[in-house]
């Protein structure tokens, strides 16, 4: 795929690789899917923008999505758990309460500076385009749920201030910790288990049939964010950093506490009131997020506890040399 994307848009040779053992973490599948989705975001360096709507590339992406979605459905189960609009909040909180927070507690109490930097590199796959995957839902919603999503997204995009856009705050944190904050700078180091967490958002956001699931994903995201971000900020300060290094995380402690009820009651509950049949998809999107985040967190902690890098290749000389 990468070889083909260097050329003028055209026909792609049909390729049917053997099914991966674990599609939810397979390096080739998740990287290929991530890069195909990137053509709908900021594009890829040196790649003709016409590839975005190339029928052959879309057909390849559809085959990758089919394998990814089938694995998700097998792992999470089908979306068949209906919920009343007034129960959406409680149902989502039950999913959020399943999170043990082992990774955030490790960052807070024990992480080394090298581990903290690796954590930021993992998160950069999403945070440098934070809110964009969920914004695909805007034209697919109407009325109250649309207004709720706009309210949440307005904060994510800095309320009109470019320096307060959450993606920019994350880039500032990377700079402060000596990392390369350029968009996509570390994609070749980020493992498939991490890319899958971002690909889930793109899959759900780009397909109208999954609009309930992307709403559930965002609702759980907002409901389960404040406490981990407080822990991350505490861990960064423990290592001697503050200011730009912690502003992103401090902002999320406050913003997501406000967004929590909007996302659960007005956005998720509002969509279920409009389209009761979407209730199962809302909960499924939340459960898919919880599953992939748990797998990612376990991968990172397992690597660190074994004394090895959680990235495909260690950072090493990639650091720019910032110190506390």
ZAKOL-120611 format. One record per residue (C-alpha): x negated, y, z; residue in one letter. Coordinates in nm, 4 decimals. Each point is the difference from the previous one (the first is absolute). Layout:
<sites>
+----------+----------+----------+---+
|        u |        v |        w | r |
+----------+----------+----------+---+
|        X |        Y |        Z | A |
...
+----------+----------+----------+---+
</sites>
This chain:
<sites>
+----------+----------+----------+---+
|        u |        v |        w | r |
+----------+----------+----------+---+
|   0.0000 |   0.0000 |   0.0000 | X |
|  -0.2772 |   0.2435 |   0.0919 | X |
|  -0.1817 |  -0.0733 |  -0.3260 | X |
|   0.3182 |   0.0666 |  -0.1955 | X |
|   0.0738 |   0.3272 |   0.1784 | X |
|  -0.3274 |   0.1468 |  -0.1274 | X |
|   0.1404 |  -0.0135 |  -0.3548 | X |
|   0.2847 |   0.1780 |  -0.1774 | X |
|   0.3408 |  -0.1307 |   0.1139 | X |
|   0.1038 |  -0.3027 |  -0.1978 | X |
|   0.0581 |  -0.3709 |   0.0196 | X |
|  -0.1282 |  -0.1982 |   0.2960 | X |
|  -0.0977 |  -0.3650 |  -0.0334 | X |
|   0.2519 |  -0.2155 |   0.1828 | X |
|  -0.1585 |  -0.1555 |   0.3044 | X |
|   0.1585 |  -0.2418 |   0.2462 | X |
|  -0.2448 |  -0.0649 |   0.2836 | X |
|   0.0705 |  -0.2873 |   0.2385 | X |
|   0.2229 |   0.0992 |   0.2935 | X |
|  -0.2121 |   0.1404 |   0.2831 | X |
|  -0.0101 |  -0.1901 |   0.3261 | X |
|   0.1141 |   0.3079 |   0.1939 | X |
|   0.1538 |   0.2660 |  -0.2266 | X |
|   0.0410 |   0.2367 |   0.2969 | X |
|  -0.3774 |   0.0284 |   0.0374 | X |
|  -0.1398 |  -0.1148 |  -0.3357 | X |
|  -0.2747 |   0.2422 |  -0.1029 | X |
|   0.0619 |  -0.0058 |  -0.3767 | X |
|   0.3781 |   0.0110 |   0.0174 | X |
|   0.0183 |   0.2815 |   0.2531 | X |
|  -0.2742 |   0.2103 |  -0.1621 | X |
|   0.1514 |  -0.0399 |  -0.3477 | X |
|   0.3428 |   0.0919 |   0.1339 | X |
|  -0.1385 |   0.2963 |   0.1963 | X |
|  -0.1770 |   0.1392 |  -0.3078 | X |
|   0.3052 |  -0.0533 |  -0.2204 | X |
|   0.2083 |   0.1944 |   0.2510 | X |
|  -0.2623 |   0.2771 |   0.0165 | X |
|   0.0901 |   0.0938 |  -0.3564 | X |
|   0.3319 |   0.1244 |   0.1454 | X |
|  -0.1797 |   0.2087 |   0.2634 | X |
|  -0.3213 |   0.1871 |  -0.0871 | X |
|  -0.1251 |  -0.2264 |  -0.2750 | X |
|  -0.3388 |  -0.1689 |  -0.0286 | X |
|  -0.3266 |   0.1732 |  -0.0959 | X |
|  -0.0748 |  -0.0367 |  -0.3690 | X |
|   0.3292 |  -0.1789 |  -0.0744 | X |
|   0.2299 |   0.1345 |  -0.2709 | X |
|   0.3189 |   0.1194 |   0.1715 | X |
|   0.2120 |  -0.1642 |  -0.2695 | X |
|  -0.0760 |  -0.3350 |   0.1638 | X |
|   0.2559 |   0.0922 |   0.2664 | X |
|   0.2905 |  -0.1009 |  -0.2251 | X |
|  -0.1772 |  -0.2565 |  -0.2189 | X |
|   0.2485 |  -0.2892 |  -0.0500 | X |
|  -0.2797 |  -0.2556 |   0.0232 | X |
|  -0.1361 |   0.1409 |   0.3238 | X |
|   0.3485 |   0.0243 |   0.1476 | X |
|   0.0558 |  -0.3647 |  -0.0938 | X |
|  -0.3238 |  -0.0965 |   0.1770 | X |
|   0.1016 |   0.2042 |   0.3027 | X |
|   0.3368 |  -0.1732 |   0.0051 | X |
|  -0.1715 |  -0.3406 |   0.0146 | X |
|  -0.2187 |   0.1178 |   0.2870 | X |
|   0.3042 |   0.1418 |   0.1782 | X |
|   0.1881 |  -0.3249 |  -0.0451 | X |
|  -0.2755 |  -0.1939 |   0.1790 | X |
|  -0.0240 |   0.2640 |   0.2753 | X |
|   0.3761 |   0.0234 |   0.0523 | X |
|   0.0439 |  -0.3788 |   0.0040 | X |
|  -0.2655 |  -0.0289 |   0.2709 | X |
|   0.1678 |   0.2745 |   0.2025 | X |
|   0.3386 |  -0.1688 |  -0.0254 | X |
|  -0.1533 |  -0.3294 |   0.1097 | X |
|  -0.1787 |   0.1586 |   0.2962 | X |
|   0.2731 |   0.2396 |   0.1162 | X |
|   0.3030 |  -0.1957 |  -0.1163 | X |
|   0.2770 |   0.1354 |  -0.2239 | X |
|   0.1760 |   0.3275 |   0.0838 | X |
|   0.3169 |  -0.1475 |   0.1471 | X |
|   0.0313 |   0.1642 |   0.3444 | X |
|   0.2890 |   0.2449 |  -0.0241 | X |
|   0.0218 |   0.2804 |   0.2551 | X |
|   0.2618 |   0.2602 |   0.0854 | X |
|  -0.1006 |   0.3652 |  -0.0518 | X |
|   0.0286 |   0.0744 |   0.3715 | X |
|  -0.2258 |  -0.2966 |   0.0782 | X |
|  -0.2792 |   0.0879 |  -0.2463 | X |
|  -0.1981 |   0.1872 |   0.2635 | X |
|   0.0032 |  -0.2928 |   0.2450 | X |
|  -0.0752 |  -0.2566 |  -0.2706 | X |
|  -0.3008 |   0.1971 |  -0.1215 | X |
|  -0.1243 |   0.0555 |   0.3559 | X |
|   0.0106 |  -0.3750 |   0.0570 | X |
|  -0.2357 |  -0.0451 |  -0.2956 | X |
|  -0.2263 |   0.2821 |   0.1229 | X |
|  -0.0170 |  -0.1547 |   0.3467 | X |
|  -0.1536 |  -0.3148 |  -0.1494 | X |
|  -0.3245 |   0.1936 |  -0.0608 | X |
|  -0.2568 |  -0.0734 |   0.2696 | X |
|  -0.2299 |   0.2873 |  -0.1019 | X |
|  -0.3214 |  -0.1996 |   0.0420 | X |
|  -0.1900 |   0.1972 |  -0.2637 | X |
|   0.0993 |   0.3431 |   0.1321 | X |
|  -0.0945 |  -0.1038 |   0.3536 | X |
|  -0.3383 |  -0.1206 |  -0.1232 | X |
|  -0.0616 |   0.3346 |  -0.1743 | X |
|   0.1060 |   0.1825 |   0.3151 | X |
|  -0.2186 |  -0.1921 |   0.2451 | X |
|  -0.2782 |  -0.1955 |  -0.1667 | X |
|  -0.0636 |   0.0841 |  -0.3669 | X |
|  -0.3492 |   0.1029 |  -0.1026 | X |
|  -0.0580 |   0.2930 |  -0.2341 | X |
|  -0.0666 |  -0.2425 |  -0.2870 | X |
|   0.3300 |  -0.1740 |   0.0695 | X |
|   0.1848 |   0.3309 |   0.0147 | X |
|  -0.1429 |   0.0971 |  -0.3377 | X |
|   0.1058 |  -0.3331 |  -0.1476 | X |
|   0.3487 |   0.0558 |   0.1360 | X |
|   0.0211 |   0.3352 |  -0.1784 | X |
|  -0.1212 |  -0.1563 |  -0.3240 | X |
|   0.2746 |  -0.2630 |   0.0190 | X |
|   0.2610 |   0.2648 |   0.0706 | X |
|  -0.1240 |   0.2273 |  -0.2806 | X |
|   0.1630 |  -0.2256 |  -0.2606 | X |
|   0.3343 |   0.1407 |   0.1142 | X |
|  -0.0664 |   0.3087 |   0.2110 | X |
|  -0.1673 |   0.1947 |  -0.2814 | X |
|   0.3329 |  -0.0173 |  -0.1817 | X |
|   0.2173 |  -0.0061 |   0.3100 | X |
|   0.3741 |   0.0394 |  -0.0616 | X |
|  -0.0242 |  -0.0401 |  -0.3790 | X |
|   0.1255 |  -0.3635 |  -0.0167 | X |
|   0.3023 |   0.0843 |   0.2149 | X |
|   0.0788 |   0.3044 |  -0.2147 | X |
|   0.0948 |  -0.2334 |  -0.2849 | X |
|   0.3212 |  -0.0578 |   0.1983 | X |
|   0.1143 |   0.3626 |  -0.0249 | X |
|   0.1755 |  -0.0198 |  -0.3400 | X |
|   0.1587 |  -0.3308 |   0.1061 | X |
|   0.1774 |   0.1429 |   0.3049 | X |
|   0.2799 |   0.2522 |   0.0396 | X |
|   0.1730 |   0.1978 |   0.2724 | X |
|  -0.1082 |  -0.0458 |   0.3613 | X |
|  -0.2734 |  -0.2610 |  -0.0584 | X |
|  -0.1582 |   0.2155 |  -0.2692 | X |
|   0.0047 |   0.3056 |   0.2290 | X |
|  -0.1572 |  -0.2055 |   0.2814 | X |
|  -0.2772 |  -0.1244 |  -0.2267 | X |
|  -0.0696 |   0.3527 |  -0.1255 | X |
|  -0.0281 |   0.1208 |   0.3608 | X |
|  -0.2541 |  -0.2691 |   0.0812 | X |
|  -0.1977 |   0.0453 |  -0.3201 | X |
|  -0.0165 |   0.3777 |   0.0381 | X |
|  -0.2019 |  -0.0500 |   0.3182 | X |
|  -0.2176 |  -0.2643 |  -0.1656 | X |
|  -0.0872 |   0.2526 |  -0.2707 | X |
|  -0.0942 |   0.2688 |   0.2479 | X |
|   0.3176 |   0.2078 |  -0.0017 | X |
|  -0.1324 |   0.2069 |  -0.2894 | X |
|  -0.3578 |   0.0332 |   0.1337 | X |
|  -0.2602 |  -0.1830 |  -0.2044 | X |
|  -0.2409 |  -0.0230 |   0.2936 | X |
|   0.2676 |  -0.1775 |   0.2084 | X |
|   0.0868 |  -0.2675 |  -0.2556 | X |
|  -0.0516 |  -0.3244 |   0.1860 | X |
|  -0.2159 |  -0.1471 |  -0.2761 | X |
|  -0.2265 |   0.3043 |   0.0313 | X |
|  -0.0180 |  -0.0357 |   0.3775 | X |
|  -0.1108 |  -0.3597 |  -0.0479 | X |
|  -0.2641 |   0.1071 |  -0.2519 | X |
|  -0.1225 |   0.2548 |   0.2562 | X |
|  -0.0290 |  -0.2784 |   0.2595 | X |
|  -0.2046 |  -0.2093 |  -0.2434 | X |
|  -0.2292 |   0.2959 |  -0.0655 | X |
|  -0.0439 |   0.0603 |   0.3721 | X |
|  -0.1023 |  -0.3631 |   0.0510 | X |
|  -0.2528 |  -0.0032 |  -0.2826 | X |
|   0.2084 |  -0.1833 |  -0.2594 | X |
|   0.0644 |   0.0721 |  -0.3664 | X |
|   0.3471 |   0.1573 |  -0.0076 | X |
|   0.0402 |  -0.0084 |  -0.3777 | X |
|   0.3180 |  -0.1726 |  -0.1145 | X |
|  -0.0721 |  -0.3658 |  -0.0762 | X |
|  -0.3664 |   0.0186 |   0.1013 | X |
|   0.0096 |  -0.3300 |   0.1910 | X |
|   0.2470 |  -0.2055 |  -0.2013 | X |
|  -0.2694 |  -0.2514 |  -0.0988 | X |
|  -0.0765 |  -0.0647 |   0.3685 | X |
|   0.3585 |  -0.0360 |   0.1227 | X |
|   0.1207 |  -0.3626 |   0.0238 | X |
|   0.3180 |  -0.1367 |  -0.1526 | X |
|   0.1681 |  -0.0399 |   0.3391 | X |
|  -0.0196 |   0.3794 |   0.0384 | X |
|   0.0989 |   0.0838 |  -0.3571 | X |
|   0.3099 |  -0.2183 |   0.0456 | X |
|   0.1301 |   0.2374 |   0.2685 | X |
|  -0.0102 |   0.2865 |  -0.2532 | X |
|   0.1234 |  -0.2081 |  -0.2923 | X |
|   0.3083 |  -0.0852 |   0.2056 | X |
|   0.0942 |   0.3687 |   0.0122 | X |
|  -0.0535 |   0.0436 |  -0.3730 | X |
|   0.1986 |  -0.3138 |  -0.0816 | X |
|   0.2948 |   0.1097 |   0.2108 | X |
|  -0.0167 |   0.3648 |  -0.1035 | X |
|  -0.0292 |  -0.0546 |  -0.3741 | X |
|   0.2907 |  -0.2455 |  -0.0278 | X |
|   0.3464 |   0.1462 |   0.0506 | X |
|   0.1369 |  -0.3403 |   0.1043 | X |
|  -0.2268 |   0.0193 |   0.3066 | X |
|   0.1131 |   0.3495 |   0.1108 | X |
|   0.1406 |  -0.1437 |   0.3220 | X |
|  -0.3307 |  -0.1700 |   0.0755 | X |
|  -0.2111 |   0.3128 |  -0.0541 | X |
|   0.2356 |   0.1850 |   0.2365 | X |
|  -0.0432 |  -0.2742 |   0.2614 | X |
|  -0.3751 |   0.0070 |  -0.0526 | X |
|  -0.0174 |   0.3752 |   0.0621 | X |
|   0.2351 |  -0.0195 |   0.2975 | X |
|  -0.2159 |  -0.2597 |   0.1760 | X |
|  -0.3142 |   0.1872 |  -0.1031 | X |
|   0.1226 |   0.3128 |   0.1751 | X |
|   0.1417 |  -0.1848 |   0.3013 | X |
|  -0.3201 |  -0.1894 |   0.0748 | X |
|  -0.2604 |   0.2673 |  -0.0711 | X |
|  -0.0242 |   0.2381 |   0.2969 | X |
|  -0.1546 |  -0.2348 |   0.2581 | X |
|  -0.2674 |  -0.1497 |  -0.2305 | X |
|  -0.1008 |   0.3456 |  -0.1232 | X |
|  -0.0369 |   0.1219 |   0.3572 | X |
|  -0.2284 |  -0.2962 |   0.0663 | X |
|  -0.2035 |   0.0692 |  -0.3138 | X |
|  -0.0490 |   0.3634 |   0.1041 | X |
|  -0.1070 |  -0.1106 |   0.3481 | X |
|  -0.2502 |  -0.2435 |  -0.1476 | X |
|  -0.1475 |   0.2647 |  -0.2290 | X |
|  -0.0428 |   0.2388 |   0.2921 | X |
|  -0.1567 |  -0.2803 |   0.2055 | X |
|  -0.2688 |  -0.0183 |  -0.2698 | X |
|  -0.0670 |   0.3737 |   0.0282 | X |
|   0.2010 |   0.1449 |  -0.2879 | X |
|   0.2876 |   0.2478 |   0.0026 | X |
|   0.1434 |   0.2809 |  -0.2139 | X |
|   0.0286 |  -0.1036 |  -0.3640 | X |
|  -0.0789 |  -0.3607 |   0.0952 | X |
|   0.3143 |  -0.0282 |   0.2131 | X |
|   0.2411 |   0.2547 |  -0.1560 | X |
|   0.1619 |  -0.2581 |  -0.2298 | X |
|   0.0743 |  -0.2369 |   0.2867 | X |
|   0.1134 |   0.2734 |   0.2391 | X |
|   0.2384 |   0.1277 |  -0.2672 | X |
|   0.1577 |  -0.3442 |  -0.0349 | X |
|   0.0542 |  -0.0347 |   0.3726 | X |
|   0.2236 |   0.3074 |  -0.0148 | X |
|   0.1501 |  -0.0263 |  -0.3495 | X |
|   0.0949 |  -0.3670 |   0.0147 | X |
|   0.1631 |   0.0413 |   0.3391 | X |
|   0.2320 |   0.2516 |  -0.1696 | X |
|   0.0415 |  -0.2100 |  -0.3139 | X |
|   0.0891 |  -0.3155 |   0.1918 | X |
|   0.3699 |   0.0706 |   0.0488 | X |
|   0.0393 |   0.1658 |  -0.3381 | X |
|  -0.1453 |  -0.3067 |  -0.1716 | X |
|   0.1968 |  -0.2564 |   0.2011 | X |
|   0.3383 |   0.1715 |   0.0347 | X |
|   0.0340 |   0.2479 |  -0.2860 | X |
|  -0.2082 |  -0.1709 |  -0.2681 | X |
|   0.0370 |  -0.3752 |   0.0609 | X |
|   0.3362 |   0.0170 |   0.1768 | X |
|   0.1269 |   0.2535 |  -0.2522 | X |
|  -0.0884 |  -0.2200 |  -0.2963 | X |
|   0.1721 |  -0.2985 |   0.1604 | X |
|   0.3121 |   0.2116 |   0.0554 | X |
|  -0.0003 |   0.0895 |  -0.3691 | X |
|  -0.0969 |  -0.3460 |  -0.1263 | X |
|   0.0690 |  -0.2664 |   0.2653 | X |
|  -0.1446 |  -0.2693 |  -0.2236 | X |
|  -0.3429 |   0.1702 |   0.0299 | X |
|  -0.0247 |  -0.0744 |   0.3710 | X |
|  -0.1756 |  -0.3304 |  -0.0583 | X |
|  -0.2544 |   0.1675 |  -0.2293 | X |
|  -0.0665 |   0.2731 |   0.2578 | X |
|  -0.0937 |  -0.2569 |   0.2646 | X |
|  -0.1940 |  -0.2078 |  -0.2527 | X |
|  -0.2173 |   0.2985 |  -0.0946 | X |
|  -0.0778 |   0.0579 |   0.3666 | X |
|  -0.0845 |  -0.3677 |   0.0556 | X |
|  -0.2244 |  -0.0080 |  -0.3082 | X |
|  -0.1898 |   0.3012 |   0.1350 | X |
|  -0.0400 |  -0.1664 |   0.3402 | X |
|  -0.1235 |  -0.3241 |  -0.1565 | X |
|  -0.2642 |   0.1573 |  -0.2240 | X |
|  -0.1186 |   0.2407 |   0.2688 | X |
|  -0.0382 |  -0.2899 |   0.2442 | X |
|  -0.2031 |  -0.1959 |  -0.2556 | X |
|  -0.2199 |   0.3025 |  -0.0677 | X |
|  -0.0554 |   0.0717 |   0.3696 | X |
|  -0.0897 |  -0.3632 |   0.0666 | X |
|  -0.2486 |   0.0009 |  -0.2888 | X |
|  -0.1737 |   0.3121 |   0.1303 | X |
|  -0.0206 |  -0.1176 |   0.3609 | X |
|  -0.1102 |  -0.3520 |  -0.0954 | X |
|  -0.2871 |   0.1452 |  -0.2029 | X |
|  -0.1104 |   0.2370 |   0.2757 | X |
|   0.0204 |  -0.2646 |   0.2708 | X |
|  -0.2175 |  -0.2242 |  -0.2193 | X |
|  -0.2568 |   0.2782 |  -0.0363 | X |
|   0.0513 |   0.0614 |  -0.3716 | X |
|   0.1427 |   0.2769 |  -0.2156 | X |
|   0.3742 |  -0.0009 |  -0.0683 | X |
|  -0.0621 |   0.1489 |  -0.3452 | X |
|  -0.0971 |  -0.1912 |  -0.3128 | X |
|  -0.3452 |   0.1588 |   0.0271 | X |
|  -0.1300 |   0.1896 |   0.3062 | X |
|  -0.0192 |   0.3775 |  -0.0138 | X |
|  -0.3731 |   0.0231 |   0.0664 | X |
|  -0.1549 |   0.2829 |  -0.2006 | X |
|   0.3446 |   0.1167 |  -0.1182 | X |
|   0.0233 |   0.2200 |   0.3101 | X |
|  -0.0817 |   0.3684 |  -0.0377 | X |
|  -0.1665 |   0.0283 |   0.3384 | X |
|   0.2431 |   0.1907 |   0.2219 | X |
|  -0.0535 |  -0.0375 |   0.3736 | X |
|   0.2080 |   0.0714 |   0.3049 | X |
+----------+----------+----------+---+
</sites>
